[in-house]
């Protein structure tokens, strides 16, 4: 009878396969107790392309990550050692975003709770919307107030940056929409009116679809059940998409020219942006649908700006709109080549999430259950491999971004989790909660990385800047806090 020592020294034939399932290299034998570091070295030797050589990788066997050694991962699996073992390698981000650890500034100025805060796609500007009817821009180099934008007659509920960072759109409780110029803090064009009740969500047309590379069109969702497409240069509503029978809670503009809207009538509707046709209605949720997330959200949000080229002092992006459009298109195509198609995840008051392939079919591909309270926020990681969901049950859950399979639960908050933000390298996740703390979670260990107390009350909004340098949080204590490493 052979001892376990001999077993570890035994050879096993392995073959590297890429995420798409291609096997480029020949199978070869390795010791059974090989470590992931050594697998990395073998892979480095096999690759010819410089960029692929210098990239870090994770290795998986039967969807289990190899952490210490191959033998310890295979220990509890039924494996036929006479056959070749397929090891999947997953490229990780080339750059590493360091976790934030301290609050560098507390920015006061808003007179009411901060409802939304967002970094611009290139990480150069920061904007926030509040219950005091103003939008504010903040200077990130000195971390001081820059402009106070007055114009709304009611609470500012939703803000959204144009993907080329040229404009910020904001929607208020009266249903009015205003565009602001971040360079001057002045209003661009006139108030866009048409919604009969408050605006719940805004989304810009992705840069790679914008004609001539100039961002003009924004879509808004409202409590009155309408989804409206606006041309911000003309200041008028180009299209009104009406079919929802209750409040529309969330809207997304997809990279293939489709608009997705989620509503309290328990459906998600897919519209064609160019002519406003209703393509299909996705049904399955048993209660209000709160939130939508696309796996291409991050690449469309950042447009022509690539997080891996981020500098400490932000540089302005290359010239013309056309140039930026080409860059954005290139980034979007690269992402679609990797994942194949756009996936949509919807989170609902029925405690569940669904994963859809909204371009083709109206049947969901996965039902993601596990939360014990309503799902509040859902976000795909920038590399599209993971989905994070936040819930009123105080937990955050991590799911596979391809299949919707449950991977881990992150516990630590003691009250409802409101919003999530991913670091650009997908290795860290930040969450803001009603317990007045922010927490950083590591995706390597699936555990708490850093606890960031400091707010005086509930944290409503968090965002991680695309250049990875800062996290912003805002909430009921009327302050914006900037966190850095």
Secondary structure, 3 states (H helix, E strand, C coil): CCCHHHHHHCEEEEEEECCCCCCCCCCEEEECCCCHHHHHHHHHHHCCCHHHHCCCEEEEECCEECCCCHHHHHCCCCCCCCCCEEEEEEECCCCCCCCCCEEEEEECCCCCCEEEEEECCCCCEEEEEECCCEEEEEECCCCEEEEEEECCCCCEEEEEECCCCCCEEEEECCCCEEEECCCCCCEEEEEECCCCCCEEEEEECCHHHCHHHCCCEEEEEECCCEEEEEECCCCEEEEEEECCCCCEEEEEECCCCEEEEEECCCEEEEEECCCCCEEEEEECCCCCEEEEEECCHHHHHHCCCCHHHCCCCCCCCCCCHHHHHHHHHHHHHHHHHHHCCCCEEEEECCCCEEEECCCCCCCEEEEECCCCCCEEEEEECCCCCEEEEEECCCCEEEEECCCCCEEEEECCCCCCEEEEEECCCCCEEEEEECCCCEEEEECCCCEEEEEECCCCCCEEEEEECCCCCCEEEEECCCCEEEEEC
